[in-house]
Amino acid sequence: MPFRKLNNVQLDILKEVSNIGMGHAATALSQLIGQPVMLRIPHVTITEISQVPDHLGGPEKLMVGITLRILGDARGSIMLLFPQESAHRLLCCLLGKQEKGLVMNELTVSALKEVGNILASAYLSALGSLLNKTLIPSVPMLAYDMAGAVVDYVLIELSENSDLALMVETDFIGEASPDFAVKGHFFLLPDPATLDIFLNVVGEES
Amino acid sequence: MSERVSIAQARIERAPMLLKAYGLGSCLAVGLYDPQSGLGGLGHMLLPKRPKHNPIGTDGKYVDAGIYQMVDVLVQEGADRESLIAKIAGGANMFESVHQTLIDSIGARNSKSARETLAALGIPLVGEDVGGNRGRTVEFDLATGIMMVYCARDDCNLSI
């Protein structure tokens, strides 16, 4: 279904579905880093593909992006974005003392990918049991660069079928101390055809 | 004066003007320039080729259609078709593990499509910085025809 035609009820359903998935993912992250993780209320944005980098804090902001394809009964992408300093803090939690700035090496890349894997798996398994669908995450991929460059891979895939992107975004914050918080953005970018699957299952015909 | 060229957009302007495309990953920035008239354009393109049936979105989204469109507009505005030159940047493969296959990555296909389209039009490609796994920001100066390429991660800046 075209993203533009979604009504408010359908948008609410998407928010709630994502909220449930994200709840599980936050629990997983909390266990991983040993601190409570707070979730913001998810928001659903339907936006021109060209505007997506601006929604992420500007196309030139340095970000660690971990992306996975959703495979199985529904298709889409998951993109997990950590601002540079949050990725660094996350690594401090996971690997102990780190160098001053964010350094990308085999160990740190692997650790961050694993975080992506755990979050996406928790999210998709909750989503899958809610929708009674099999949703499998692909192997995670990581890039550390400008936000625009990190997301355009996902946008290109999306743009073959649509000029709009539907982003279900949830921000999460680790609550160790305010100035040591791990912040991240979690995006679900369903392919247009997949949206029907989500909505049909919850009884909202498109 | 400077103007931003966002994703799937192609802009034609006249000197003095700085056209900027921020945060290119697999996307490709194509700059066309006529040194005689100071007319030039910059496109920020996503996909290599416009499908023949039911293309979605503007021409500026596709490398081939975007270049044709930019050339048309440049000529309409009074640029000399024969003195046009081209420069390209971008077309990276940000997620290196993705395409260890025989099929080229989307970034590489974008660069390839640009080369083919420019060759078909007989426009010389005088500079390029493509491929790798770096994000790039591009500034195309219509006063000089110089394209500056900035990378965020390793501070490598170059002009082509």
Contacts between the chains, C-beta under 8 A, distances in Angstrom:
chain1	res1	chain2	res2	distance
A	49	B	7	6.1
A	49	B	8	6.5
A	49	B	46	7.7
A	50	B	6	4.4
A	50	B	7	3.8
A	50	B	8	5.2
A	50	B	9	6.6
A	51	B	6	7.6
A	52	B	7	7.8
A	53	B	7	7.3
A	53	B	22	7.3
A	53	B	23	5.7
A	58	B	22	7.8
A	59	B	22	3.9
A	59	B	23	3.3
A	59	B	137	7.8
A	60	B	22	5.3
A	60	B	23	5.6
A	60	B	137	6.1
A	60	B	152	6.4
A	62	B	152	5.7
A	62	B	153	7.4
A	65	B	94	8.0
A	67	B	95	6.6
A	139	B	97	7.3
A	141	B	95	3.7
A	141	B	96	8.0
A	141	B	97	5.5
A	141	B	98	5.7
A	142	B	95	7.0
A	143	B	25	7.6
A	143	B	94	4.1
A	143	B	95	5.3
A	143	B	133	7.3
A	143	B	135	7.9
A	144	B	153	6.7
A	145	B	25	7.1
A	145	B	94	6.3
A	145	B	134	6.7
A	145	B	135	3.7
A	145	B	152	6.2
A	145	B	153	5.6
A	146	B	22	7.3
A	146	B	23	4.1
A	146	B	25	7.9
A	146	B	135	4.0
A	146	B	137	6.9
A	146	B	152	4.8
A	147	B	23	6.2
A	148	B	7	8.0
A	148	B	22	5.5
A	148	B	23	2.0
A	148	B	24	6.9
A	148	B	25	6.9
A	148	B	135	6.8
A	149	B	23	4.9
A	149	B	24	6.0
A	149	B	25	3.4
A	149	B	92	6.9
A	149	B	94	5.8
A	149	B	134	7.7
A	149	B	135	2.6
A	149	B	136	7.0
A	150	B	25	6.5
A	150	B	94	6.2
A	150	B	135	7.0
A	151	B	25	7.6
A	152	B	7	7.1
A	152	B	23	7.4
A	152	B	24	7.0
A	152	B	25	4.1
A	152	B	26	5.6
A	152	B	27	4.8
A	152	B	46	7.2
A	152	B	94	7.7
A	153	B	25	5.8
A	153	B	26	5.4
A	153	B	94	5.5
A	153	B	95	6.0
A	153	B	98	7.7
A	153	B	106	7.3
A	155	B	7	6.9
A	155	B	46	6.8
A	156	B	26	5.7
A	156	B	27	7.3
A	156	B	46	5.1
A	156	B	47	6.4
A	156	B	106	5.4
A	159	B	8	7.3
A	159	B	46	5.1
A	159	B	47	6.4
A	159	B	56	7.5
A	159	B	57	7.0
A	159	B	61	6.4
A	160	B	47	6.6
A	160	B	56	7.7
A	161	B	56	6.9
A	162	B	56	6.6
A	163	B	8	7.8
A	163	B	56	5.7
A	163	B	57	4.4
A	163	B	61	7.9
